[in-house]
Amino acid sequence: MSTITTIGKGALSASISSKGAELQSLKLSGVEYLWQADPALWGKHAPVLFPIVGSIRNGRADSAEGPCTMDRHGLARINEHELVSVSDDGASVTYEFVSTPETRAAYPYDFKLNMTYTIVGEATLAQTFRVENTGAVPLPFSVGGHPAFNIPVEGADEAYEDYEFRFAESWTADCPKLVEGGLATYEDTFRTVDGSDTLPLSRELFRYDTMILDHVPGDTLSLVGKRSGHGIRVDFPGFDYLGVWSAPGAPFVALEPWTGHTTLTTEDDVLEHKENITILEPGAVDERTFTITLL
């Protein structure tokens, strides 16, 4: 049975479920910033993505160790994670997900994934992915976060369209389009940011499902209400991509740091060949952290 653990420090609190080690709540001074998983629109809060981000073609890929069969975003989000520790000050929690005969049937590799959530500032939560290759062969994988945030922020006298994305500097972004089966193509792109350090939030941005931003300036992005100044900033050094997504008509936006992305239409179906896949040698550890700051 899944359990919920809540950490807190000062005015900031976060609750995490053992199912998927998924963030369930993120509150500042009692205000809920995290989407509360209305199943009529999208029944998740912030899934953990591992060992793939996005989709593999028809849910299947080959690998050096045999066939892989996984739905979108992989295995971590659908499995129970063991609660390993809560810090003495109650501001940090760590979960563990290890390979089993069941996971090896879908993804024929041995691994250990530790997810740690730590309050690191008055309004900042850090989410750390620690992947260890516990097997005897190189481990191909990607990791990613998928936190969705209430837009408008709870209690703010604003509309969805009153928000804007703010970047560290002016830049131009051409995003690949997502096509049938959840694959992406850079052969047909759409421009989102055009020589600017801001981008107004609109439903039109999600006409191709997800904006996949590549090498965002400064590895940081804010989504802020232009009138209230309330919103979210995500800082994601070590994650080359940021997915930005919202469901049709839904009052949330997901800001998703990724190390990899969905399979491209131009790629073959070998896991090790995927663009930006991480290959981890036996016994090695890969650790990545992104932070969420509530504004």
C-alpha positions in Angstrom: 0.0 0.0 0.0 1.3 3.4 -0.9 2.2 5.9 1.9 2.6 9.7 1.9 5.5 11.4 3.6 5.5 15.1 4.2 8.7 17.2 4.7 8.8 20.8 5.7 10.9 23.7 6.8 9.7 27.2 7.6 6.7 28.0 5.4 7.5 25.4 2.7 6.1 21.9 2.8 6.2 19.0 0.3 4.4 15.6 0.3 5.6 12.6 -1.6 4.0 9.3 -2.3 5.8 5.9 -2.2 4.0 5.1 -5.5 6.4 6.4 -8.1 8.2 8.5 -5.5 5.8 11.2 -6.9 5.4 14.7 -5.4 1.8 15.1 -4.3 1.8 18.6 -2.8 4.0 21.7 -2.7 2.8 24.5 -0.4 4.2 27.8 0.6 2.4 29.5 3.5 -0.5 27.1 3.0 -0.9 28.0 -0.7 -0.9 24.9 -2.9 1.2 25.4 -6.0 1.2 21.8 -7.4 -1.6 20.5 -9.6 -3.9 18.2 -7.6 -4.4 15.5 -10.2 -8.0 16.0 -11.2 -8.6 12.8 -13.2 -11.1 14.5 -15.6 -8.1 16.5 -16.9 -4.9 14.7 -15.9 -4.8 12.4 -13.0 -1.1 12.9 -12.0 0.9 15.4 -10.1 4.6 15.1 -11.0 5.6 11.6 -12.3 9.3 10.5 -12.1 10.5 9.5 -15.6 12.9 6.6 -15.8 14.5 4.8 -17.7 13.0 6.5 -20.7 11.5 10.0 -21.3 8.5 10.1 -23.6 7.8 7.2 -25.9 9.6 4.5 -27.7 8.2 3.5 -31.1 5.1 1.3 -30.5 6.2 0.8 -26.9 9.2 -1.4 -27.9 12.9 -0.9 -28.5 15.9 -3.2 -28.9 18.9 -3.0 -26.7 22.3 -4.7 -26.2 20.6 -6.9 -23.6 17.4 -7.7 -25.5 14.0 -6.2 -26.2 12.5 -3.4 -24.0 8.8 -3.0 -23.7 7.6 0.1 -21.9 4.8 2.6 -22.1 5.4 6.4 -22.2 7.9 7.6 -19.5 9.0 4.2 -18.4 8.8 2.2 -15.1 9.6 4.4 -12.1 6.2 6.2 -12.2 4.1 3.0 -12.0 6.0 1.1 -9.3 6.3 1.4 -5.5 9.5 3.0 -4.2 10.8 2.1 -0.8 11.1 4.9 1.8 14.8 4.8 2.8 15.2 7.8 5.1 13.9 11.0 6.4 16.4 13.6 7.6 16.5 14.4 11.3 15.3 18.0 10.6 12.4 16.6 8.6 13.4 18.6 5.5 14.5 15.8 3.3 13.3 12.3 2.2 14.9 9.6 0.1 13.2 6.7 -1.8 14.7 3.7 -3.6 13.6 1.7 -6.6 15.6 -1.3 -7.6 15.5 -3.7 -10.5 13.4 -6.9 -10.0 12.5 -9.9 -12.2 9.4 -7.9 -13.3 11.4 -4.8 -14.3 14.0 -6.9 -16.1 11.2 -8.5 -18.2 10.4 -5.0 -19.5 13.9 -3.4 -19.3 16.7 -6.1 -19.1 19.1 -4.2 -16.9 20.0 -4.0 -13.2 19.8 -0.6 -11.6 19.1 1.3 -8.4 17.3 4.7 -8.5 17.2 6.9 -5.5 14.9 9.9 -5.5 15.6 12.6 -2.9 13.4 15.6 -2.1 15.1 18.3 0.0 13.9 21.7 1.1 17.0 23.9 0.3 15.6 27.4 0.8 12.7 29.4 2.1 10.7 28.6 -1.0 12.9 26.1 -2.9 12.6 22.3 -3.2 15.4 20.2 -4.8 14.6 17.0 -6.6 17.6 14.7 -7.0 17.9 11.6 -9.3 20.7 9.2 -8.3 21.0 6.3 -10.8 23.5 3.5 -10.0 24.4 0.7 -12.4 24.2 -2.4 -10.3 24.7 -4.7 -13.2 27.7 -6.0 -15.2 26.9 -4.3 -18.5 26.5 -0.6 -19.6 23.2 0.9 -18.6 21.3 3.1 -21.2 18.7 5.4 -19.6 17.2 8.9 -19.4 15.6 10.6 -16.4 13.2 13.4 -16.1 10.8 15.3 -13.9 7.2 16.1 -14.7 5.8 18.5 -12.1 2.6 20.3 -13.0 1.7 23.6 -11.4 -1.6 25.4 -10.8 -2.0 28.2 -13.3 -3.3 30.6 -12.1 -1.6 30.2 -8.7 -4.1 29.2 -6.1 -5.8 32.4 -4.7 -4.3 34.7 -7.3 -6.8 37.1 -9.0 -5.5 36.3 -12.5 -6.3 34.2 -15.5 -4.3 31.6 -17.3 -3.4 34.1 -20.1 -2.1 36.6 -17.5 1.1 34.5 -17.1 4.3 34.5 -19.1 7.5 32.5 -19.4 10.7 34.4 -18.5 14.1 33.3 -19.7 17.6 34.3 -18.6 18.3 36.1 -21.9 16.8 36.7 -25.3 16.9 33.6 -27.6 15.0 31.8 -30.4 13.5 28.3 -30.0 12.3 26.0 -32.7 10.5 23.0 -31.2 10.0 19.6 -32.8 6.5 18.6 -33.4 5.0 15.5 -31.7 3.3 13.1 -34.1 1.3 10.0 -33.9 2.6 7.5 -31.3 4.2 10.3 -29.3 7.4 10.4 -31.4 9.0 13.8 -32.3 10.3 15.2 -35.6 12.8 18.0 -36.1 12.1 17.9 -39.8 8.9 19.9 -39.1 9.4 22.4 -36.3 7.4 25.3 -34.8 8.8 28.5 -33.4 7.9 29.4 -29.9 10.4 32.0 -28.7 11.5 34.5 -31.3 14.4 36.7 -30.2 12.9 37.5 -26.8 13.4 36.7 -23.1 9.7 36.4 -22.5 6.9 34.3 -24.0 3.2 34.9 -23.2 1.4 31.8 -22.0 -1.4 30.7 -24.4 -3.2 27.5 -25.3 -1.8 27.8 -28.8 1.7 26.9 -27.5 0.4 23.4 -26.9 -1.1 22.8 -30.3 1.5 20.1 -30.9 1.1 18.7 -27.4 4.5 19.5 -25.8 7.0 22.2 -26.3 10.5 20.5 -26.2 13.0 23.3 -25.5 16.6 22.4 -26.1 19.5 24.0 -24.1 17.5 26.7 -22.5 19.7 29.8 -21.6 21.1 29.5 -18.1 19.2 26.2 -17.5 16.4 28.2 -15.9 12.8 29.2 -16.7 10.2 31.1 -14.7 6.4 31.1 -15.3 5.0 34.2 -13.6 1.8 36.1 -13.3 2.3 39.5 -14.9 0.1 41.2 -12.3 0.7 39.3 -9.1 4.4 38.3 -9.6 3.5 34.8 -8.3 4.6 31.7 -10.1 7.3 29.1 -10.3 11.0 29.1 -11.3 12.7 25.8 -12.3 16.5 25.6 -12.4 17.9 22.5 -14.1 21.6 22.3 -14.7 22.6 19.0 -16.2 19.2 18.5 -18.0 19.6 19.4 -21.6 15.9 19.6 -22.4 12.8 21.1 -20.8 9.4 19.8 -21.7 6.5 22.3 -21.3 3.0 20.9 -21.4 -0.6 21.5 -20.5 -3.7 19.4 -21.2 -6.5 21.0 -23.3 -8.4 23.5 -21.2 -6.6 22.5 -18.0 -5.6 25.1 -15.3 -2.0 23.8 -15.0 1.3 23.9 -16.8 4.0 21.2 -16.4 7.7 22.2 -16.4 9.7 19.1 -17.1 13.5 18.9 -16.9 14.7 15.9 -19.0 18.1 14.4 -19.8 16.7 12.8 -23.0 13.4 12.9 -24.9 10.9 10.8 -26.8 12.1 8.8 -29.8 12.6 10.9 -33.0 10.9 9.8 -36.2 14.4 9.7 -37.8 15.9 7.4 -35.2 16.0 3.6 -35.2 14.6 1.5 -32.4 17.8 0.7 -30.5 17.8 2.2 -27.1 21.5 2.9 -27.1 21.1 4.9 -30.3 18.6 7.4 -28.9 19.7 11.1 -29.0 21.3 12.1 -25.7 20.9 8.7 -24.0 23.1 8.3 -20.9 25.3 5.2 -20.9 26.4 4.3 -17.4 29.3 1.9 -16.9 28.9 -1.0 -14.3 29.3 0.3 -10.8 29.1 3.9 -11.8 26.6 6.5 -10.5 24.8 9.4 -12.3 23.3 12.1 -10.2 21.2 15.1 -11.4 19.3 17.7 -9.4 16.7 20.3 -10.4 15.1 22.8 -8.1 11.6 24.3 -7.9 11.3 27.8 -6.4 7.9 29.2 -5.6 7.5 32.9 -6.3 
